[in-house]
Amino acid sequence: MQIHVVSQGESLFSIANTYSTSMQNIIDANELDAPDNLVVGQALVIPIVGQFYFVQPGDSLFSIGQRFGIPYTTLAQVNNIPVNQVLQPGLRLYIPQPQTKPPITSNAYVEPIGDTVSETLENAAEKTSPYLTYLSHFSYRVNRDGTLSPPPIGNLRQTAEANNTALVLVVTNLEGDTFSTELGHIILTVQAVQNNLLDNIVNAAKAGGFRDIHFDFEFLPPEDREAYNAFLRKAKERLSQEGLLMSTALAPKISATQEGILYEAHDYRAHGEIADFVVLMTYEWGYSYGPPMAVSPINEVRRVVEYAITEIPPEKILLGQNLYGYDWTLPFVEGGPAARAISPQQAIAIARENNAVIQYDETAQAPFFFYTDAEGNNHEVWFEDARSIQAKFNLIRELGLLGISYWKLGLAFPQNWLLLQDQFNIRKLES
């Protein structure tokens, strides 16, 4: 699989010729809605076996082989060149597909809004479940007496079962549109509420065919850190007796002493010891009410993960990854209108319609662009593409993480799923 960035003057025809593939293959892989009007700076996934590499100044067969994990002698043989040949910049080398692919655990949250599961979400779940270990049903809200208010499930269970994807019951302390600190405190400190909650979770899991219980408790009082740990130990014991897995969601910390209501009650070491796996919520640096920036910049994500693996076994960590970007109206004003969430596909369409050139931030490893709308308003857009998701896959492999967790289904990002299945074998739980 090849990632190609469109340059000025290139067409789909010329790109297809470069990689000896067809235009239709590229159209289908990237779900292009305007194949005759590519955007300069747009990343395309080219569906070929293996990939091509264009030699850069200073490259050697040895350095290229190290980069792709291939013996330099194999690289020379495949490309029919001497092992000691000095490589000229611009020379195209073929990098063969690895013999084996590493396993990965993948999760995606699905959040129905209202009383039904929309057709968009049903279709997204059906399309992506083959690439998922877990499908996380967000969310079962805890009431103050320990009962649960479930979200609609539609055909999600049937879709998961048809693709051998394990359903996850996500439990939250959401009240209205926000996570409730007061409700969190009640759950973690009132034993009668806990006992009722665990009974209701077990009953819901058995009735709904769930395999894992996922606690996403946020904005907890800092003083309830040990109470949260104790609750998780109690929950883990009960859920294990019922044959259920247990996982948790963790705010993106960079130290054990990080202050703030998002972080202090989330004890990385304790969660790593108690839970079967954890999800690091490594996104929302750029968020709807904040200033324009990458949603999950790789440099910030790396800081979180490098701290996390000092507290949690890496084989228990799922890296959180957004499936969306944001379109900000400029100038950004604190407390002003929220940025608009958009899919990677929508971002490309906006750039095309406004003749914008897509740029790429090498530090954040994320694409962005600027445009002016029909009313004269200036905009800044940050989103995800094949390059940015590849950077996350590389980090997962480098640090030996369990896998990746996507927030959330419903916004199209076909390049992600192509690259995921091309580079990894998706784990599926045994029945």
C-alpha positions in Angstrom: 0.0 0.0 0.0 1.4 3.4 -1.1 0.7 6.9 0.2 1.0 9.5 -2.5 0.7 13.3 -2.0 -0.8 15.2 -4.9 1.6 17.8 -6.5 0.7 20.7 -8.7 -0.1 19.6 -12.2 -0.7 15.9 -11.4 -3.8 14.1 -12.5 -5.3 10.8 -11.5 -4.1 9.4 -14.8 -0.5 10.3 -14.2 -0.5 9.1 -10.7 -2.0 5.7 -11.7 0.7 5.4 -14.4 3.4 6.1 -11.8 2.4 3.1 -9.7 1.2 0.8 -12.6 -2.3 0.7 -11.3 -5.7 1.8 -12.6 -7.5 5.1 -11.9 -10.6 3.1 -10.8 -8.6 1.3 -8.2 -7.5 4.6 -6.7 -11.0 6.1 -6.9 -12.5 3.0 -5.1 -9.7 2.9 -2.4 -10.1 6.6 -1.5 -13.8 6.9 -2.3 -13.1 9.9 -4.5 -16.2 11.9 -5.3 -14.3 14.3 -7.7 -11.5 12.2 -9.3 -11.0 14.8 -12.1 -10.4 17.6 -9.6 -7.7 16.5 -7.1 -6.5 18.9 -4.4 -2.8 19.9 -4.3 -1.5 18.4 -1.0 -4.2 15.7 -0.8 -2.9 12.4 0.3 -4.1 9.3 -1.6 -3.7 5.7 -0.7 -2.6 3.7 -3.8 -3.8 0.0 -3.5 -0.8 -1.9 -4.6 1.1 -4.9 -3.1 4.1 -3.5 -1.3 5.1 0.1 -2.0 7.5 2.3 -3.9 10.1 4.5 -2.3 11.8 7.4 -4.1 15.4 7.7 -3.0 16.3 10.8 -1.0 19.8 12.5 -0.8 22.0 10.5 1.6 20.0 7.3 1.3 21.7 3.9 0.9 20.3 0.4 0.5 21.2 -0.3 4.0 19.5 2.8 5.5 16.3 2.2 3.4 16.3 -1.5 4.4 16.5 -0.5 8.1 13.6 2.0 7.6 11.3 -0.7 6.2 12.6 -3.7 8.1 14.0 -5.4 5.1 17.6 -6.8 4.6 19.5 -4.5 2.2 20.5 -7.6 0.2 16.8 -8.5 -0.4 16.2 -4.9 -1.4 19.0 -5.0 -4.0 17.8 -8.4 -5.3 14.2 -7.3 -5.6 15.2 -4.2 -7.5 17.9 -5.9 -9.6 20.7 -3.6 -8.6 24.2 -4.3 -7.0 24.3 -4.2 -3.2 27.0 -1.6 -3.2 25.4 0.7 -5.8 25.4 4.4 -5.0 21.7 5.5 -5.2 20.8 8.6 -7.2 18.1 10.8 -5.6 14.7 10.2 -7.3 15.4 6.6 -8.1 12.3 4.5 -7.6 12.7 1.4 -5.5 10.1 -1.3 -4.9 9.6 -2.2 -1.2 8.0 -5.7 -1.0 5.1 -6.5 1.3 6.3 -8.0 4.6 6.0 -11.8 4.9 3.9 -11.5 8.1 1.7 -8.8 9.6 1.7 -8.1 13.4 -1.6 -8.5 15.3 -3.6 -5.5 16.5 -6.6 -5.0 18.8 -8.9 -2.4 17.4 -11.9 -0.7 19.0 -14.4 1.9 17.8 -17.0 3.7 19.8 -20.5 4.1 18.3 -22.8 6.8 19.9 -26.4 6.7 18.9 -28.2 10.1 19.5 -31.8 10.1 20.4 -34.2 7.2 20.4 -32.9 5.2 17.4 -29.6 4.2 15.8 -29.3 6.3 12.6 -28.9 4.7 9.2 -25.5 6.4 9.0 -24.3 4.7 12.2 -25.8 1.3 11.2 -23.9 1.5 7.9 -20.7 2.6 9.5 -20.8 -0.2 12.0 -21.6 -2.7 9.2 -18.7 -1.4 7.1 -16.1 -1.3 9.8 -16.9 -4.2 12.0 -14.7 -6.6 10.0 -11.7 -4.4 11.0 -12.7 -4.3 14.7 -12.0 -6.5 17.7 -14.4 -4.5 19.8 -17.5 -2.3 19.0 -18.1 0.0 22.0 -21.8 0.9 22.6 -21.7 4.5 24.0 -23.2 4.9 26.6 -25.1 3.3 29.4 -25.6 6.2 31.8 -25.6 5.6 35.5 -28.5 7.0 37.4 -28.1 8.2 41.0 -29.7 5.0 42.4 -27.4 2.7 40.4 -29.8 1.9 37.6 -28.8 2.3 34.0 -30.3 4.3 31.2 -29.3 2.4 28.0 -28.8 3.9 24.5 -30.7 2.5 21.5 -29.0 -0.5 20.0 -30.8 -1.1 16.7 -29.0 -3.8 14.7 -25.6 -3.2 16.3 -25.6 -6.6 18.1 -26.4 -8.5 14.9 -23.8 -6.6 13.0 -21.2 -7.4 15.6 -22.1 -11.1 15.8 -22.0 -11.4 12.0 -18.4 -10.1 12.0 -17.2 -11.8 15.2 -16.7 -8.4 16.8 -17.1 -8.2 20.5 -19.7 -5.8 21.9 -18.6 -3.5 24.7 -21.0 -2.0 27.2 -19.7 1.6 27.9 -20.7 2.9 31.4 -20.5 6.7 32.0 -21.3 9.3 34.6 -22.9 11.5 32.0 -25.9 13.6 33.0 -27.4 15.8 30.3 -24.6 16.9 28.0 -21.7 16.7 30.5 -19.9 14.3 32.8 -21.1 14.9 36.3 -18.6 15.3 39.1 -21.4 14.9 41.7 -22.7 11.7 40.2 -19.2 10.3 39.9 -18.7 10.9 43.6 -21.9 9.1 44.4 -21.0 6.1 42.4 -17.5 5.8 43.9 -18.6 6.3 47.6 -22.0 4.9 48.1 -21.8 1.1 48.5 -25.6 0.5 47.9 -25.4 2.4 44.6 -22.3 0.4 43.6 -23.9 -2.9 44.4 -27.1 -2.0 42.4 -25.0 -0.7 39.5 -22.9 -3.9 39.2 -26.1 -6.0 39.3 -27.6 -3.9 36.6 -24.4 -4.0 34.5 -24.2 -7.8 34.7 -27.9 -8.2 33.8 -27.5 -5.8 30.8 -24.4 -7.5 29.6 -25.9 -11.0 29.7 -29.1 -9.8 28.0 -27.3 -7.9 25.3 -24.5 -10.2 24.5 -21.7 -7.9 25.7 -18.2 -9.2 26.2 -16.4 -6.3 27.9 -17.5 -3.6 30.4 -15.8 -0.3 29.8 -15.8 2.4 32.5 -15.5 6.0 31.1 -15.8 8.0 34.3 -14.6 11.6 33.8 -14.4 14.8 35.8 -14.2 12.9 39.0 -13.3 14.6 42.2 -9.5 14.4 42.7 -10.0 13.2 46.3 -11.9 10.2 44.9 -8.8 8.7 43.2 -8.4 5.8 45.7 -12.2 5.3 45.8 -12.2 4.9 42.0 -9.4 2.3 42.3 -11.3 0.5 45.0 -14.5 0.5 42.8 -12.6 -0.9 39.9 -11.1 -3.7 42.0 -14.6 -4.6 43.2 -16.1 -4.4 39.7 -13.3 -6.5 38.2 -13.8 -9.2 40.8 -17.6 -9.3 40.1 -17.3 -9.1 36.3 -14.6 -11.8 36.2 -16.9 -14.1 38.0 -19.5 -13.6 35.3 -16.9 -14.2 32.5 -16.8 -10.6 31.4 -13.7 -8.5 30.6 -13.3 -5.0 32.1 -11.6 -1.9 30.5 -11.3 1.8 31.3 -10.9 5.1 29.5 -8.0 7.3 30.7 -7.4 11.1 30.3 -4.2 11.9 28.4 -1.7 12.4 31.3 2.1 13.1 31.0 2.9 12.5 34.7 1.5 10.9 37.8 1.3 14.3 39.5 -0.6 16.1 36.7 -3.2 18.4 38.2 -6.7 19.1 37.0 -10.1 17.5 37.4 -9.6 15.6 34.1 -6.5 13.8 35.4 -6.0 13.5 39.2 -8.6 10.7 39.8 -7.2 8.6 36.9 -4.4 6.5 38.4 -2.5 5.0 35.5 -0.7 2.4 37.5 -3.8 1.1 39.3 -5.8 0.9 36.1 -2.9 -0.9 34.4 -2.9 -3.5 37.2 -6.7 -3.9 37.5 -8.2 -3.6 34.0 -7.8 -6.1 31.1 -6.9 -3.1 28.9 -7.2 0.7 28.8 -8.0 3.3 26.2 -5.8 6.4 26.3 -8.0 9.4 25.1 -5.2 10.9 23.1 -7.2 13.4 21.1 -8.9 16.8 21.5 -5.8 18.9 21.8 -7.6 20.8 19.0 -11.3 20.9 20.1 -14.5 22.6 19.2 -14.2 25.5 21.6 -10.4 25.8 21.6 -8.0 27.5 19.2 -7.2 25.9 15.9 -4.6 23.1 16.0 -4.3 19.3 15.2 -6.8 17.2 17.1 -4.2 14.5 17.9 -0.7 15.9 17.2 1.8 13.1 17.2 4.3 14.9 19.4 1.7 15.4 22.2 0.4 11.9 21.7 3.9 10.5 22.1 4.4 12.3 25.4 1.3 10.7 26.8 2.2 7.2 25.6 5.8 7.4 26.7 4.6 8.3 30.2 1.8 5.7 30.1 4.2 2.8 29.4 6.1 3.6 32.6 2.9 2.8 34.5 0.9 0.4 32.4 2.1 -2.6 30.4 2.1 -1.5 26.7 0.3 -4.7 25.8 -2.7 -3.4 27.7 -2.8 0.0 26.0 -5.1 1.1 23.1 -4.1 4.4 21.6 -7.1 6.7 21.2 -7.5 8.1 17.7 -10.1 10.6 16.3 -11.9 9.9 13.0 -12.7 13.6 12.5 -11.2 17.1 12.2 -12.5 20.7 12.8 -13.2 23.7 10.7 -12.6 26.9 12.7 -13.9 30.4 11.8 -11.2 33.0 12.2 -10.2 34.9 14.2 -10.6 32.5 17.1 -12.4 34.1 20.1 -12.5 32.5 23.5 -16.1 31.6 24.2 -17.1 32.3 20.6 -18.8 29.9 18.1 -17.7 26.3 18.2 -15.6 24.8 15.4 -17.5 22.5 13.1 -16.6 18.8 13.3 -15.9 17.4 9.8 -14.8 14.1 8.3 -11.5 13.7 6.4 -13.7 13.3 3.2 -15.5 16.6 4.0 -12.2 18.4 4.6 -11.0 17.4 1.1 -14.3 18.6 -0.4 -14.0 22.0 1.4 -10.4 22.4 0.2 -11.4 21.6 -3.4 -14.5 23.9 -3.4 -12.4 26.8 -2.1 -9.2 26.2 -4.2 -7.2 25.7 -1.0 -3.8 24.0 -1.0 -3.4 21.4 1.8 -0.3 21.8 3.9 1.2 19.3 6.3 2.7 20.0 9.7 5.7 17.8 10.2 5.8 18.3 14.0 2.1 17.5 14.6 2.1 15.0 11.6 -1.3 16.4 10.6 -2.7 18.1 7.5 -4.3 21.6 7.5 -5.4 24.4 5.2 -6.9 27.9 5.1 -9.7 29.2 3.1 -12.2 32.1 2.8 -15.9 31.3 2.5 -18.5 33.0 0.3 -19.3 35.5 3.0 -15.7 36.6 3.3 -15.0 34.7 6.6 -11.6 33.2 7.0 -11.3 29.6 8.1 -8.6 27.2 9.4 -9.1 23.4 9.0 -7.2 20.6 10.7 -8.1 17.0 9.9 -6.7 13.4 9.5 -5.3 11.7 6.4 -3.3 8.7 5.4 -0.1 10.3 6.6 -1.4 11.2 10.0 -2.9 7.8 10.7 0.3 6.1 9.4 2.2 8.1 12.1 0.0 6.6 14.8 0.4 3.1 13.4 4.2 3.6 13.4 4.0 4.7 17.1 1.9 1.6 18.0 4.5 -0.7 16.5 7.5 1.2 17.9 6.2 1.0 21.5 4.6 -2.4 21.3 1.0 -1.2 22.2 -2.0 -3.5 22.2 -3.7 -1.5 19.5 -6.0 1.5 18.6 -9.3 2.8 19.7 -11.4 5.1 17.4 -13.6 8.0 18.6 -16.1 7.7 16.9 -18.0 6.0 14.0 -20.1 8.0 11.7 -17.6 10.3 9.8 -16.1 8.6 6.8 -12.3 8.0 6.7 -11.8 5.1 4.2 -8.0 5.5 4.1 -7.7 4.5 7.8 -9.4 1.2 7.3 -7.4 0.4 4.2 -4.1 1.0 5.9 -5.2 -0.8 9.1 -6.1 -4.1 7.3 -3.0 -3.8 5.0 -0.5 -3.5 7.9 -2.1 -5.6 10.7 -4.0 -8.8 11.4 -7.1 -7.8 13.4 -7.5 -9.8 16.5 -10.9 -11.4 17.1 -11.9 -12.8 20.5 -12.6 -16.5 20.8 -16.3 -17.4 21.2 
